[in-house]
Amino acid sequence: MKLKIKIMTVSLAIVLFTGGCFKDKFDGMLNNPNTPTPESADADLYLSEAQLNFANFFNTASSIGMQLTRYFVMFGPTYINAYSPQTFDGIWSTAYTGVIKHANALIPIAESQRKFVNVGMAKIMKAYTLMTLVDMFGDIPYIEANKGFDNTNPALTNGKLVYDSVIVLLDQAIADLNKTPGSYPGTQDLFYNASNAQGAAKWRKFAKTLKLRVYLQTRLVDNTAGTKITALVNEGDIILSAADDFEFKYSSKQANPNSRHPRYNGNYTAARSAGDYLGTYFLWTMVNEKGISSNIPANDQSDPRRRYYFYRQRTNYADVNENSASCAFAAAPAHYPATMPYCLLQQGYWGRDHGDGSGIPPDGNLRTTVGVYPFGGEFDANQGSSVTLTMGGKGAGIQPIWQSSYTDFLLAEAVLTLSVPGDARSLLLSGVNKSITKVMAFPATIGVTPLANFVPTATQISNYTTKVENLYNNATNTDQRMEVLGKEFYIALWGNGVDAYNTYRRTGKPGNMQLTRLASPGSYIRSHYYPSSYVNRNLNAKQKTAVNLKVFWDTNPDNFIR
């Protein structure tokens, strides 16, 4: 028995000794191949992750902005109750851990590998993300953020300082993109497929255009904005052609993985039921405001983009009843002006009023839904049939993050409000024409062929642009001209709620937005609540007391928008 105990003791000592001897060797073998170290990391793989998160970030921010600007319904019914802090947990996480964290990790690795295009791309996406966070929330964690265990409770950084950092990041990106890289990202670049210097130049144009966007966005608090914009325009090299449009492209792949546009996924379903409500106001803007839509194309005076923007599941109101659309049997709210759209319009355009917080009726297979542009849905040729899982472009849509038409609209605003040299009317009409051309050309890029009889003719397009020009010519002051400009920019921004929300707070245009169903919905949301995940986990965080707190660049009066 004693011998056995001694043998066991010696054996244990040997195990302990050898364990200590080989500890370092074994530890060195514990590297997870699925989690590469910085030394072995691939800058292209980091880039892919950052880009996918960036697209998701934009999609969420855009969706919220589109609700507040009446493209899609905001249920409300009051502004303070429209969104809870939990609403923003996802976008906050995507921004900080999906985009910014990956960009920060990517930049030094790509620099060491002389992948300067990757570096520039990362800085541009980081800059856009930071700018959008400020636009949504105001002051945000930045200087002390993304430091891991070194600071788990980052304090807020003033929004203006973050914007200043955005300009620095964009200038650095421009410098990086001017360098000769050791290699190009090629197909790893999900936006421009930059496989040569021309691809890098597109990213550089986007960075310079974002600087233009920053300068105009801050024009109310920066008396040098006009000078900066003039200098930037004189430099050239900004996005003025559709060939340089910055957009994230989806495919029609339904599974493994599902890479279709998220908005298509939610509206073209196997249950033949659309998930979103389009805003009555936006439908009215496209269908009625400048003329009457008609099911006879030759008689149609509405916006030539409407059949691309919207798909009607019904072309009449035969299915309207108290259960499917109760608003059709009630008078418009007493506080609505006589000219304000309400409830149903005509020819099956079936949306929902701003701030309508009532119950959801069984109308999923009846309501108007998103069309072929930009969501990859169906072109409206009066089919009048409910959606299916694989209609139109099958989800091969885009996120229109920046288009050449947007640049024209921004420049027109700069001419009108900052005395930047230029012809605002010509820029306005250029923006309208570029938008129409882009929209009409889009179906062919994703394999959709609109029925020829319903494609707008050159005469119909000319009639529309002439209407816009006459509205502008008949305007007698800057505010009225800005109203025309703001409405056309709003229409062209379909799919981009980020810039629609910013423009509405900056300019107050369009000025005839539909009011909420409630006469007293509270103050309009000038910035959002901070996410619950941030407030609950950060010892330095404090939740806002209201949603009418303005971001630093918004100096407009409290009752400026509604």
PETA-V243023 format. One record per backbone hydrogen bond with DSSP energy under -1.0 kcal/mol. CO is the residue of the C=O (numbers start at 1). NH is the residue of the N-H. E is the energy in kcal/mol with one decimal. If there is no record, write none. Layout:
((CO/NH/E) (CO/NH/E))
//
This chain:
((1/5/-1.9) (2/6/-2.2) (3/7/-2.3) (4/8/-2.2) (5/9/-2.2) (6/10/-2.6) (7/11/-2.5) (8/12/-2.3) (9/13/-2.2) (10/14/-2.3) (11/15/-2.4) (12/16/-2.8) (13/17/-2.8) (14/18/-3.2) (15/19/-2.6) (16/20/-2.0) (17/21/-2.2) (18/22/-2.6) (22/26/-2.8) (23/27/-2.8) (24/28/-1.7) (26/29/-1.4) (27/30/-1.7) (32/35/-1.8) (37/41/-1.2) (42/46/-1.9) (43/47/-1.8) (44/48/-2.0) (45/49/-1.8) (46/50/-2.2) (47/51/-2.4) (48/52/-2.3) (49/53/-2.0) (50/54/-2.1) (51/55/-2.4) (52/56/-1.9) (53/57/-2.6) (54/58/-2.5) (55/59/-2.3) (56/60/-2.0) (57/61/-2.4) (58/62/-3.1) (59/63/-2.0) (60/64/-2.0) (61/65/-2.1) (62/66/-2.6) (63/67/-1.3) (64/68/-1.8) (65/69/-1.1) (66/71/-2.0) (66/72/-1.4) (67/70/-1.2) (71/279/-3.3) (74/355/-2.1) (79/82/-1.0) (84/87/-1.5) (85/88/-1.3) (86/89/-1.4) (88/92/-2.0) (89/93/-2.1) (90/94/-2.6) (91/95/-2.2) (92/96/-2.4) (93/97/-2.6) (93/98/-1.0) (94/99/-1.8) (95/100/-3.0) (96/101/-1.3) (99/103/-2.7) (100/104/-2.9) (101/105/-1.9) (102/106/-2.4) (103/107/-2.4) (106/110/-3.1) (107/111/-2.3) (108/112/-2.1) (109/113/-1.3) (110/115/-3.1) (111/114/-1.4) (114/116/-1.2) (114/182/-3.4) (115/119/-1.7) (116/120/-2.5) (117/121/-2.7) (118/122/-2.4) (119/123/-2.2) (120/124/-2.2) (121/125/-2.5) (122/126/-2.2) (123/127/-2.4) (124/128/-2.6) (125/129/-2.2) (126/130/-2.5) (127/131/-2.5) (128/132/-2.3) (129/133/-2.3) (130/134/-2.1) (131/135/-2.3) (132/136/-1.9) (133/137/-2.9) (134/138/-2.3) (136/528/-3.2) (140/157/-3.1) (142/145/-1.0) (147/150/-1.7) (148/151/-1.4) (157/140/-1.5) (158/162/-1.8) (159/163/-2.3) (160/164/-2.2) (161/165/-2.0) (162/166/-1.9) (163/167/-1.9) (164/168/-1.7) (165/169/-2.7) (166/170/-2.5) (167/171/-2.5) (168/172/-2.4) (169/173/-2.5) (170/174/-2.4) (171/175/-2.0) (172/176/-2.6) (173/177/-2.5) (176/179/-1.2) (185/188/-2.1) (186/189/-2.1) (194/186/-3.2) (196/200/-1.7) (197/201/-2.1) (198/202/-1.3) (199/203/-1.4) (200/204/-2.0) (201/205/-2.3) (202/206/-2.0) (203/207/-2.3) (204/208/-2.3) (205/209/-2.4) (206/210/-2.2) (207/211/-1.4) (208/212/-1.7) (209/213/-2.1) (210/214/-2.4) (211/215/-2.7) (212/216/-2.4) (213/217/-2.4) (214/218/-1.6) (216/219/-1.5) (218/221/-1.6) (222/225/-1.6) (224/228/-2.2) (225/229/-2.5) (226/230/-2.4) (227/231/-2.2) (228/232/-2.3) (229/233/-2.7) (230/234/-2.2) (231/235/-1.5) (232/236/-1.1) (241/244/-2.1) (242/245/-1.4) (246/402/-2.5) (248/399/-2.1) (253/259/-1.8) (259/251/-2.5) (261/265/-2.3) (262/266/-1.5) (264/267/-1.3) (264/268/-2.7) (266/275/-1.1) (269/272/-1.7) (277/73/-2.0) (278/352/-1.7) (279/283/-2.1) (280/284/-2.6) (281/285/-2.4) (282/286/-1.9) (283/287/-2.5) (284/288/-2.5) (284/289/-2.3) (286/303/-2.4) (292/301/-2.2) (296/299/-2.1) (297/300/-1.4) (303/306/-1.9) (305/308/-1.2) (305/309/-2.3) (306/310/-2.5) (307/380/-2.3) (308/373/-2.5) (309/371/-2.5) (311/369/-2.9) (317/320/-1.6) (321/325/-2.6) (325/328/-1.5) (326/329/-1.9) (327/330/-1.6) (333/336/-2.0) (337/340/-1.7) (346/349/-1.8) (349/345/-1.3) (350/368/-1.9) (352/280/-2.0) (353/356/-1.7) (354/517/-1.4) (355/357/-1.2) (361/363/-2.2) (363/366/-2.2) (363/367/-2.4) (364/274/-3.1) (369/311/-2.8) (371/377/-2.1) (372/376/-2.0) (374/398/-3.2) (376/395/-2.5) (377/393/-2.1) (391/394/-2.5) (393/396/-1.7) (395/261/-2.5) (395/397/-2.3) (397/250/-2.8) (399/248/-1.4) (399/401/-2.1) (402/246/-2.7) (403/407/-1.2) (404/408/-1.5) (405/409/-2.0) (406/410/-2.5) (407/411/-2.6) (408/412/-2.3) (409/413/-2.1) (410/414/-2.3) (411/415/-2.2) (412/416/-2.1) (413/417/-2.6) (414/418/-2.2) (414/420/-1.4) (423/427/-2.2) (424/428/-2.7) (425/429/-2.5) (426/430/-2.2) (427/431/-2.4) (428/432/-2.2) (429/433/-2.5) (430/434/-2.6) (431/435/-2.1) (432/436/-2.5) (433/437/-2.5) (434/438/-2.5) (435/439/-2.6) (436/440/-2.5) (437/441/-1.7) (438/442/-1.2) (442/445/-1.4) (443/446/-1.6) (443/448/-2.7) (451/454/-2.4) (452/455/-1.3) (457/461/-2.2) (458/462/-2.5) (459/463/-2.6) (460/464/-1.8) (461/465/-2.5) (462/466/-2.3) (463/467/-1.7) (464/468/-2.1) (465/469/-2.5) (466/470/-2.7) (467/471/-2.4) (468/472/-2.2) (469/473/-2.9) (470/474/-2.2) (477/481/-2.1) (478/482/-2.8) (479/483/-1.5) (480/484/-1.6) (481/485/-2.5) (482/486/-3.3) (483/487/-2.0) (484/488/-1.9) (485/489/-2.5) (486/490/-2.2) (487/491/-2.1) (488/492/-2.2) (489/493/-1.6) (491/494/-1.3) (493/496/-3.4) (496/500/-1.1) (497/501/-2.2) (498/502/-1.8) (499/503/-2.6) (500/504/-2.2) (501/505/-1.8) (502/506/-2.3) (503/507/-3.0) (504/508/-1.7) (521/79/-2.2) (531/535/-2.2) (532/536/-2.9) (534/538/-1.4) (538/541/-1.6) (547/526/-2.3) (547/527/-1.5) (551/554/-1.8) (557/560/-1.6))
//
